[in-house]
Amino acid sequence: MALQLKVTLVRSAINRSESQKRTVKGLGLTKLHRSAVHPDNDAIRGMIRKVQHLVTVEPVE
């Protein structure tokens, strides 16, 4: 079974760079405290690292 990551938006993307706003949207996060589940791969990890100050991440089986 592949490990997945649950990503939750905990801080707003207002007053952030356009690149960070697009990354948050690309992760499927639109409103605060909403979550999205993604496969654990290098592309998703890179997106999370770019906005790590705005999100929390937890593993999901």
C-alpha positions as CSV (number, residue, x, y, z in Angstrom):
1,M,0.0,0.0,0.0
2,A,1.4,3.4,-1.0
3,L,1.8,6.0,1.7
4,Q,-0.2,9.2,1.2
5,L,0.1,12.6,2.8
6,K,-2.8,14.7,4.2
7,V,-2.0,18.4,3.6
8,T,-4.0,21.0,5.6
9,L,-3.9,24.8,5.0
10,V,-3.4,26.5,8.4
11,R,-2.3,29.9,7.3
12,S,-3.7,32.2,4.6
13,A,-1.9,32.7,1.2
14,I,-2.9,36.4,1.3
15,N,0.1,38.7,0.9
16,R,2.2,35.8,-0.4
17,S,4.0,35.7,-3.7
18,E,2.0,34.6,-6.7
19,S,4.1,31.5,-7.0
20,Q,3.2,30.4,-3.5
21,K,-0.5,31.2,-4.1
22,R,-0.4,28.9,-7.2
23,T,1.4,26.2,-5.3
24,V,-1.3,26.2,-2.6
25,K,-4.0,26.1,-5.3
26,G,-2.1,23.3,-7.1
27,L,-2.2,21.3,-3.8
28,G,-6.0,21.6,-4.0
29,L,-6.3,23.9,-0.9
30,T,-8.8,26.7,-1.2
31,K,-9.9,27.6,2.3
32,L,-8.3,27.5,5.7
33,H,-8.5,24.2,7.6
34,R,-9.4,22.3,4.5
35,S,-7.3,19.2,3.7
36,A,-6.3,17.3,0.6
37,V,-4.7,13.9,0.3
38,H,-1.9,13.3,-2.1
39,P,0.5,10.5,-3.0
40,D,3.9,10.7,-1.3
41,N,6.2,11.5,-4.2
42,D,9.0,14.0,-5.0
43,A,6.7,16.5,-6.8
44,I,4.3,16.8,-4.0
45,R,7.1,17.0,-1.4
46,G,8.6,19.8,-3.4
47,M,5.3,21.7,-3.4
48,I,4.9,21.2,0.3
49,R,8.4,22.4,1.0
50,K,7.7,25.6,-0.9
51,V,4.7,26.5,1.3
52,Q,5.7,24.6,4.5
53,H,5.0,27.7,6.5
54,L,1.4,27.7,5.4
55,V,0.5,24.0,5.7
56,T,0.6,21.0,8.1
57,V,1.3,17.6,6.8
58,E,0.5,14.2,8.3
59,P,0.9,10.7,6.8
60,V,-2.2,8.6,5.9
61,E,-2.2,4.9,5.3
